[in-house]
Amino acid sequence: MHLLNVKFVTVILLLILLGVLYSYIFRAYRIVVSFEQKDKIPVDRAHDSSLVVPDQPAPHADFRAHDSSLVVPDHLQYEQPSIVKGNDVVTVTPWLAPVVWEGTFNPVLLDSIYRPKNITIAATVFAVGKYIMFLRNFLETAEQHFFVGFRVHVYVFTDQPKEVPMVKMAAGRQLMVRSVPSSKRWQEISARRMEMIQTLIEEKLFKSTDYIFCLDVDSKFHGRWGTESLGRLVAVVHPGYYRDKRSRFPYERRPASRAYIAPEEGDFYYCGGAFGGLLQEVHLLTKTCRANFEADAQEDIEAAWQEESHLNRYMWTNKPSKVLSPEYLWQDFKAKNPEIQIIRFSGVVKNYAEIRPNV
Ligand SMILES: *[C@@H]1O[C@H](CO)[C@@H](O)[C@H](O)[C@H]1NC(C)=O
């Protein structure tokens, strides 16, 4: 070959190499920047929120980044919503999130949509001090009713790992025990849950888990709790207040607290004893509530109902994408109201003086 040709080919090859290198570096740079801009854990699991019924082709990939959070400006004034109208149930919120009641969904259809997604659902419970006595019942009834047929990982936080009962779990379901220090005040146990859930998500879950539910251990399942409860951010309406005016909700009422909600503000009173959603959403929730709780503590403020107050404040600005009716956390001592056709999960009757280290 002619010498000139060889030089020419070498130059062309060099140019191609440079081009490849440039685009490689540029792409790497873009990825780094986009991670820095987001104050979120990287989304390692593809969270496909499409509702594909078997036998249909998958839809196209997203073209724009879809931030589907429903953040409302602070102190926006509007009429109080309700999940009942007389003895009828209301099945949608004013921000168009479904309110899940018996009769609003088809469990066979929903299960068939979620099964091919091969999802993993984590559940957390805190069995600290004498609350360990509730664990067996919780675990055994979860086996019968909570996401039956799906991969479920239950994380038990306890100060007595040896007392965790051996409950037989179905294939694909696992029990994981995490040690926590014991505490003299139940308020503190309750307050530090957000921190512990945040840490669990960061250390263990984000590569393996799609959805997470954080549940109270002093409760048990009586009926189905399954795929109908899945959503980006999920809250349960408290059974004790859903017919009350919001000025009577036990929100934190001191403006100095970061959990403060004014008498004419708020949607529903949500349970601290059950909430959940996509892993990265619950991560953001726990991180925010924990930061607000700790900032309050720096100023010697403890919100009226600790984490429940902060959770309610969070959900008021960050609207849940799905609201679960009080079927999803009833209280055993409460008579069933006419609109309640089924109780799925319920707090057991307990004597606080007997189980709490302080009252
Ligand atoms: C389903 O998920 C599990 C755990 O993440 C994984 O081991 C398994 O290979 C997955 N199955 C399919 C069919 O993708």
The ligand as a Gaussian input file, in Angstrom:
#p B3LYP/6-31G(d) Opt

LIG

0 1
 C      -37.915000     -13.455000      40.050000
 O      -37.202000     -12.765000      41.064000
 C      -36.319000     -13.576000      41.786000
 C      -35.746000     -12.774000      42.922000
 O      -35.508000     -11.453000      42.608000
 C      -35.241000     -14.115000      40.854000
 O      -34.353000     -14.948000      41.571000
 C      -35.908000     -14.876000      39.735000
 O      -34.932000     -15.278000      38.803000
 C      -36.954000     -14.032000      39.044000
 N      -37.674000     -14.841000      38.082000
 C      -37.884000     -14.445000      36.855000
 C      -38.668000     -15.381000      35.993000
 O      -37.502000     -13.372000      36.419000

